[in-house]
């Protein structure tokens, strides 16, 4: 697998390193240019986390220690600012919804709703705090200047956030001063994955990273836009795994089948628990596995009639982290009870394709992952 030349108009360089705060393990970052819509008033921001497991651009404001200083037009409802509590597996981000033109490499998306992550924006609503995960609204907690969500769906919340009453998952709020109330949010006004809004190369993305066998400080690769739209983004012999409505496919391990997803924004293989795997977690950091000896494992990913066996290794996280100069770890793993999260170590040495919902590709209509 040879990454395409980085001069191509649909190719954006990416790097895996410790991030702008120096505290990230297995973080894959790139730069994004945002502009006030339909103007030349723009800012290029680097160290944006590339995340195939979420949807939409989120930029950390300078109030949170991030790089964004550009004044972007806000979204409003009846004169009130729109805020969002965006939920992730291990955290949430809070801040206003604004509108920007987005440029990445030679690709452009105009007038796209994004989230500005800002700890000074209004008061975090109680439903947001009740989610049981911490607020990641500063450079030290987010570990990045923002998140570029380029997963297989278009909106960050989708149909549930258009509902009223108890069925609404409490992501979007109308905020007057420090008071914020949950509101239904139309699909077009939700934070959007920018890729479907490119003029071309808009049906998916490819993350291309070389193989790595030992911990190293950094690793360079490419983010390629489009699937089968140019000579440098063909599917080739990649296996295609269609996704269900939740964005999952299946992974079988030791005779049991579990829901699974592929996520460049997760910094480890996060799967099952110590009871199931027999691998102990770290005494000082229960979020990672610490086997006494490196564990050699095998699991099978599948969707419909397509399956592929994945052989992978998990090492003692404390040992991996012992050299603070290193940030790239191909054998980092941790627990995720009842599921498989194929995080960034899965991407090393693979071209991983993410096809976007309802978009046609040579491998069929998205959403799917392929590798």
C-alpha positions as CSV (number, residue, x, y, z in Angstrom):
1,X,0.0,0.0,0.0
2,X,1.7,3.2,-1.2
3,X,-0.1,6.4,-0.2
4,X,-0.9,8.7,-3.2
5,X,1.2,11.8,-3.8
6,X,0.3,14.5,-1.3
7,X,0.1,17.1,-4.1
8,X,-3.2,15.6,-5.5
9,X,-6.2,17.9,-5.1
10,X,-8.1,15.3,-3.1
11,X,-5.3,14.3,-0.7
12,X,-4.6,15.9,2.6
13,X,-1.5,15.1,4.7
14,X,-2.2,13.7,8.2
15,X,0.2,13.0,11.0
16,X,0.0,10.8,14.1
17,X,1.7,12.4,17.1
18,X,1.0,13.6,20.6
19,X,-1.1,16.6,19.5
20,X,-1.0,20.3,20.3
21,X,-1.2,19.7,24.1
22,X,1.5,17.0,24.0
23,X,-0.8,14.6,25.8
24,X,-2.3,12.4,23.1
25,X,-1.5,8.8,22.3
26,X,-2.4,7.6,18.8
27,X,-3.9,10.9,17.7
28,X,-4.3,11.4,14.0
29,X,-4.3,15.1,13.0
30,X,-4.7,17.4,10.0
31,X,-5.3,21.0,9.2
32,X,-8.5,22.7,8.0
33,X,-9.2,26.1,6.6
34,X,-12.4,27.8,7.7
35,X,-13.8,31.1,6.3
36,X,-16.7,33.4,7.1
37,X,-19.2,32.2,4.4
38,X,-18.7,33.8,1.0
39,X,-15.7,35.9,2.1
40,X,-11.9,35.7,2.0
41,X,-11.8,36.2,5.7
42,X,-10.3,32.8,6.6
43,X,-8.2,31.0,9.1
44,X,-6.2,27.7,8.7
45,X,-6.1,25.6,11.9
46,X,-3.8,22.7,12.4
47,X,-3.9,19.8,14.9
48,X,-7.5,18.8,14.1
49,X,-8.3,15.2,15.1
50,X,-9.4,13.1,12.1
51,X,-12.4,11.0,13.3
52,X,-14.2,8.4,11.2
53,X,-16.4,7.7,14.2
54,X,-18.2,11.1,14.4
55,X,-19.8,13.6,12.1
56,X,-19.0,17.3,11.5
57,X,-16.3,19.9,12.2
58,X,-15.8,21.1,15.8
59,X,-13.3,23.8,16.5
60,X,-11.9,24.6,19.9
61,X,-12.3,28.3,20.6
62,X,-9.4,30.4,21.9
63,X,-11.4,30.7,25.1
64,X,-10.7,27.0,25.6
65,X,-7.0,27.3,24.7
66,X,-7.7,26.4,21.0
67,X,-6.7,28.2,17.9
68,X,-10.0,29.5,16.5
69,X,-10.1,33.3,16.5
70,X,-12.2,33.9,13.4
71,X,-15.7,35.4,14.1
72,X,-18.2,33.1,12.4
73,X,-21.9,33.9,12.0
74,X,-24.0,32.1,14.7
75,X,-27.1,29.9,14.1
76,X,-30.1,31.3,15.9
77,X,-33.7,30.3,16.8
78,X,-36.2,33.1,17.5
79,X,-33.2,35.4,18.2
80,X,-31.5,33.0,20.6
81,X,-28.1,31.3,20.0
82,X,-28.1,27.6,19.3
83,X,-25.9,25.5,21.5
84,X,-25.0,21.9,21.3
85,X,-24.0,19.2,23.7
86,X,-22.4,16.7,21.4
87,X,-22.0,13.3,22.9
88,X,-19.1,10.9,22.4
89,X,-18.3,7.6,24.1
90,X,-16.0,9.1,26.7
91,X,-16.8,12.8,26.8
92,X,-19.0,15.6,25.5
93,X,-18.3,19.0,23.8
94,X,-20.3,22.1,24.5
95,X,-20.6,25.3,22.5
96,X,-22.5,27.3,19.9
97,X,-23.4,26.3,16.4
98,X,-21.9,28.6,13.8
99,X,-21.6,28.5,10.0
100,X,-18.4,28.4,7.9
101,X,-17.0,27.6,4.5
102,X,-14.6,24.7,4.8
103,X,-11.6,23.9,2.7
104,X,-9.4,20.7,3.1
105,X,-6.8,20.1,0.4
106,X,-8.5,21.1,-2.9
107,X,-12.0,20.3,-1.6
108,X,-14.6,22.9,-0.6
109,X,-17.9,22.9,1.3
110,X,-19.8,26.1,1.6
111,X,-22.1,27.4,4.4
112,X,-21.7,24.3,6.7
113,X,-23.0,24.3,10.3
114,X,-20.1,23.5,12.7
115,X,-19.7,23.5,16.4
116,X,-17.4,26.0,18.2
117,X,-16.3,24.2,21.4
118,X,-16.4,27.0,24.0
119,X,-16.4,26.5,27.8
120,X,-17.5,30.1,28.2
121,X,-20.7,29.7,26.1
122,X,-23.8,30.0,28.3
123,X,-24.2,27.4,31.2
124,X,-23.9,23.7,30.4
125,X,-27.5,22.4,30.6
126,X,-28.2,19.7,33.3
127,X,-29.2,17.0,30.7
128,X,-25.8,17.4,29.2
129,X,-24.1,17.0,32.6
130,X,-26.3,14.0,33.4
131,X,-24.7,11.9,30.6
132,X,-22.0,10.6,33.0
133,X,-19.0,11.6,30.9
134,X,-16.7,14.6,31.3
135,X,-16.8,17.9,29.4
136,X,-13.9,18.2,26.9
137,X,-13.9,21.9,26.1
138,X,-10.3,22.9,26.7
139,X,-7.0,22.1,24.9
140,X,-5.8,19.9,27.8
141,X,-9.0,17.8,28.0
142,X,-9.7,17.6,24.2
143,X,-6.0,17.2,23.3
144,X,-6.7,18.8,19.9
145,X,-7.6,22.1,18.3
146,X,-10.8,20.5,17.0
147,X,-12.4,17.3,15.6
148,X,-13.0,16.6,11.9
149,X,-15.9,14.1,11.9
150,X,-15.9,12.3,8.6
151,X,-17.8,9.1,9.5
152,X,-20.3,7.2,7.3
153,X,-23.3,9.5,8.1
154,X,-24.2,13.1,7.2
155,X,-25.6,14.7,10.3
156,X,-24.1,14.4,13.8
157,X,-27.4,13.4,15.4
158,X,-29.9,12.7,12.6
159,X,-33.6,12.1,13.0
160,X,-33.7,11.7,16.8
161,X,-32.8,15.4,17.2
162,X,-35.7,16.5,15.0
163,X,-38.2,15.1,17.6
164,X,-39.9,16.8,20.5
165,X,-40.4,15.5,24.0
166,X,-38.8,12.6,25.7
167,X,-37.6,11.0,22.5
168,X,-35.2,13.9,21.8
169,X,-31.6,12.9,23.0
170,X,-31.0,16.5,24.3
171,X,-28.2,17.6,22.0
172,X,-29.4,21.0,20.7
173,X,-30.5,24.0,22.8
174,X,-31.9,27.4,22.4
175,X,-29.9,29.7,24.7
176,X,-30.8,33.1,26.0
177,X,-28.0,34.3,28.3
178,X,-27.2,31.5,30.7
179,X,-30.6,29.7,30.2
180,X,-30.7,26.9,27.6
181,X,-33.7,24.8,26.6
182,X,-33.8,21.7,24.5
183,X,-35.2,22.2,21.0
184,X,-35.8,20.0,18.0
185,X,-33.2,20.6,15.3
186,X,-34.0,20.2,11.6
187,X,-31.5,17.9,9.7
188,X,-30.2,20.7,7.5
189,X,-29.3,22.9,10.6
190,X,-27.5,20.1,12.5
191,X,-23.7,19.9,12.4
192,X,-22.8,18.3,9.1
193,X,-20.1,16.0,7.9
194,X,-18.5,18.3,5.3
195,X,-17.5,15.6,2.8
196,X,-21.0,15.1,1.2
197,X,-21.0,18.8,0.4
198,X,-17.9,18.8,-1.7
199,X,-18.5,19.4,-5.4
200,X,-16.7,16.2,-6.3
201,X,-15.0,13.4,-4.3
202,X,-17.9,13.5,-2.0
203,X,-18.9,9.9,-1.5
204,X,-16.4,8.9,1.1
205,X,-12.8,9.0,2.5
206,X,-9.8,6.8,2.8
207,X,-7.3,7.0,5.7
208,X,-3.9,5.7,4.6
209,X,-1.2,5.0,7.2
210,X,1.9,2.9,6.9
211,X,2.5,-0.1,9.1
212,X,4.4,0.4,12.3
213,X,5.8,-2.4,14.6
214,X,7.4,-0.5,17.5
215,X,6.5,2.7,19.3
216,X,7.7,5.9,17.5
217,X,7.2,9.6,18.1
218,X,5.2,10.3,14.9
219,X,3.9,8.8,11.7
220,X,2.8,10.5,8.4
221,X,0.0,9.4,6.1
222,X,-2.8,10.7,3.9
223,X,-6.5,11.4,4.0
224,X,-7.9,10.9,0.6
225,X,-11.3,12.2,-0.5
226,X,-13.7,10.2,-2.7
227,X,-14.0,6.5,-3.5
228,X,-13.5,5.5,-7.1
229,X,-13.7,9.1,-8.3
230,X,-10.1,9.5,-9.3
231,X,-7.2,7.2,-10.1
232,X,-5.8,7.5,-6.6
233,X,-8.9,6.4,-4.7
234,X,-9.9,3.1,-6.3
235,X,-11.3,0.4,-4.1
236,X,-9.0,-2.2,-5.5
237,X,-9.4,-5.5,-3.7
238,X,-10.7,-4.1,-0.5
239,X,-13.5,-6.1,1.3
240,X,-16.7,-4.2,1.7
241,X,-18.7,-4.3,5.0
242,X,-22.1,-2.6,4.8
243,X,-23.4,-1.0,8.1
244,X,-26.6,-1.3,9.9
245,X,-28.8,1.6,10.9
246,X,-26.6,2.2,14.0
247,X,-23.5,2.4,11.9
248,X,-22.2,-1.0,13.1
249,X,-21.1,-4.3,11.6
250,X,-20.1,-7.5,13.5
251,X,-17.0,-8.9,15.0
252,X,-16.7,-12.5,16.3
253,X,-14.3,-13.4,19.1
254,X,-14.0,-16.8,20.8
255,X,-17.2,-18.0,19.3
256,X,-19.3,-14.9,20.3
257,X,-20.5,-12.1,18.0
258,X,-20.5,-8.5,19.0
259,X,-21.4,-5.2,17.4
260,X,-18.4,-3.3,16.1
261,X,-17.3,-0.1,14.4
262,X,-14.1,1.4,12.9
263,X,-13.0,4.6,14.4
264,X,-9.8,6.6,13.7
265,X,-10.7,8.9,16.6
266,X,-10.3,6.1,19.2
267,X,-6.7,5.8,20.2
268,X,-6.7,2.0,20.9
269,X,-8.3,-1.3,20.1
270,X,-11.2,-1.0,22.6
271,X,-12.9,-4.3,23.0
272,X,-14.9,-6.4,25.5
273,X,-13.6,-6.7,29.1
274,X,-11.1,-8.6,31.2
275,X,-13.6,-11.3,32.1
276,X,-14.1,-12.1,28.4
277,X,-10.6,-11.6,27.1
278,X,-8.6,-12.7,30.1
279,X,-6.4,-9.6,29.7
280,X,-6.1,-7.5,32.9
281,X,-6.5,-3.8,32.8
282,X,-3.8,-1.5,34.1
283,X,-3.9,-1.0,37.9
284,X,-3.2,2.8,37.5
285,X,-5.3,3.3,34.4
286,X,-8.3,1.0,34.0
287,X,-9.0,2.4,30.5
288,X,-6.3,0.3,29.0
289,X,-5.1,-3.3,29.1
290,X,-1.9,-4.3,30.7
291,X,-1.1,-8.0,30.0
292,X,2.0,-9.4,31.7
293,X,3.2,-10.6,28.2
294,X,2.1,-9.2,24.8
295,X,-1.2,-10.9,23.8
296,X,-1.6,-12.3,20.3
297,X,-5.3,-12.2,19.4
298,X,-7.6,-13.0,16.5
299,X,-11.2,-11.8,15.6
300,X,-13.3,-12.0,12.5
301,X,-15.1,-8.9,11.2
302,X,-18.2,-9.6,9.1
303,X,-21.3,-8.1,7.4
304,X,-23.7,-10.3,5.4
305,X,-21.6,-12.8,3.4
306,X,-18.3,-10.8,3.7
307,X,-15.8,-11.7,6.5
308,X,-12.2,-11.1,7.2
309,X,-10.0,-12.4,10.0
310,X,-8.0,-9.7,11.9
311,X,-4.9,-10.7,13.8
312,X,-3.7,-8.1,16.3
313,X,-1.6,-7.7,19.4
314,X,-2.1,-6.0,22.7
315,X,0.8,-4.9,24.9
316,X,1.1,-3.5,28.4
317,X,0.0,0.1,28.2
318,X,2.2,1.3,31.0
319,X,5.2,-0.1,29.3
320,X,4.2,1.6,26.0
321,X,3.7,4.9,27.7
322,X,7.0,4.7,29.7
323,X,8.9,6.6,26.9
324,X,7.3,10.0,26.8
325,X,8.9,10.7,23.4
326,X,6.6,8.2,21.7
327,X,3.0,8.7,20.6
328,X,2.4,6.0,18.0
329,X,1.5,2.6,19.4
330,X,0.3,-0.3,17.2
331,X,-0.5,-2.6,20.2
332,X,-2.5,-0.3,22.5
333,X,-5.7,-1.8,23.7
334,X,-8.4,-1.3,26.3
335,X,-11.8,-2.5,27.5
336,X,-15.2,-1.6,25.8
337,X,-17.7,-4.0,27.3
338,X,-19.9,-5.8,24.8
339,X,-18.4,-4.2,21.7
340,X,-15.4,-3.9,19.4
341,X,-14.1,-0.4,18.6
342,X,-11.4,-0.9,16.0
343,X,-9.5,2.3,16.8
344,X,-6.4,3.8,15.2
345,X,-4.0,0.8,15.7
346,X,-6.4,-1.0,13.2
347,X,-5.5,1.6,10.6
348,X,-1.7,1.0,10.6
349,X,-0.7,-0.7,7.4
350,X,-4.2,-0.6,5.9
351,X,-6.1,1.7,3.5
352,X,-9.4,2.1,5.4
353,X,-12.4,3.3,3.4
354,X,-15.5,5.0,4.8
355,X,-18.4,5.3,2.4
356,X,-21.1,7.9,3.2
357,X,-24.8,7.1,3.5
358,X,-26.8,7.3,0.3
359,X,-23.7,8.0,-1.8
360,X,-22.9,5.8,-4.8
361,X,-19.5,4.2,-5.1
362,X,-18.0,1.4,-7.2
363,X,-18.6,-0.9,-4.2
364,X,-22.3,0.0,-3.9
365,X,-24.2,2.7,-2.0
366,X,-22.9,3.7,1.4
367,X,-22.8,3.5,4.3
368,X,-20.0,0.9,4.5
369,X,-16.4,0.4,5.6
370,X,-13.9,-1.3,3.4
371,X,-10.3,-2.5,3.9
